[in-house]
Amino acid sequence: MTPVILLAAEKESAEVTDWAARVGWVVGLGLFVALVYWLMREGWKWRSTLQGDLPELPTAPHEPGPAKLTMSGRYHGSTTAGQWLDRIVAHGLGTRSRVELTLTDAGLDVVRPGANDFFVPVAALREARLDKGIAGKVLTEGGLLVVTWEHGDKMIDSGFRSDHAAEHNEWVETLNDMINKTETEGAR
């Protein structure tokens, strides 16, 4: 026999796919992903339970006064002040959403379609600054407006990003001027 014929005789047919093993792996992987998702959800609910001592969020007064500044953009979440990775999820503060901010003499009105709205009275405002990140969102330096405020006995940082980032500087200046004016009046 010639070598070509021997090689053809030695060839075997391709192995048949073991569908039962393949389906088993796919089902197992799907169950693993579902377990990880469920654990993440339980962690979120546990964090909300731990933060259950946070009082209800204030609502805007009926007559807040004329608007000093308005801004539309995104709300990226709230964290414990100074700890940019310690997300606060109680009362819906961990839910990202679109936002409409309105600053008046009464305080900061945060309107979030599809999420809980809240109001920060001017007496609770502590600081406004530009930053680069808050839990789950990192931007370029100065790309995020962070407002520090006091709620109950907890200091909170809330992160906002305007649709027009050039507005951030004006917000920081105006908010800090209001805070300084309030502190000066309170010291008298």
Buried (B, 14 or more C-beta within 10 A) or exposed (E): EEEEEEEEEEEEEEEEEEEEEEEEEEEEEEEEEEEEEEEEEEEEEEBBEEBEEBEEBEEBEEEBEEEBBEBEBBBBBBBBBEEBEBBBBBBBBBBBBBBBBBBBEBBBBBBBEEBBBBBBBBBBBBBBBBBBBBBBBEBEEBBBBBBBBBBEEBBBBBBBBBEEBEBBEEBBEBBBEBBEEBEEEEEE
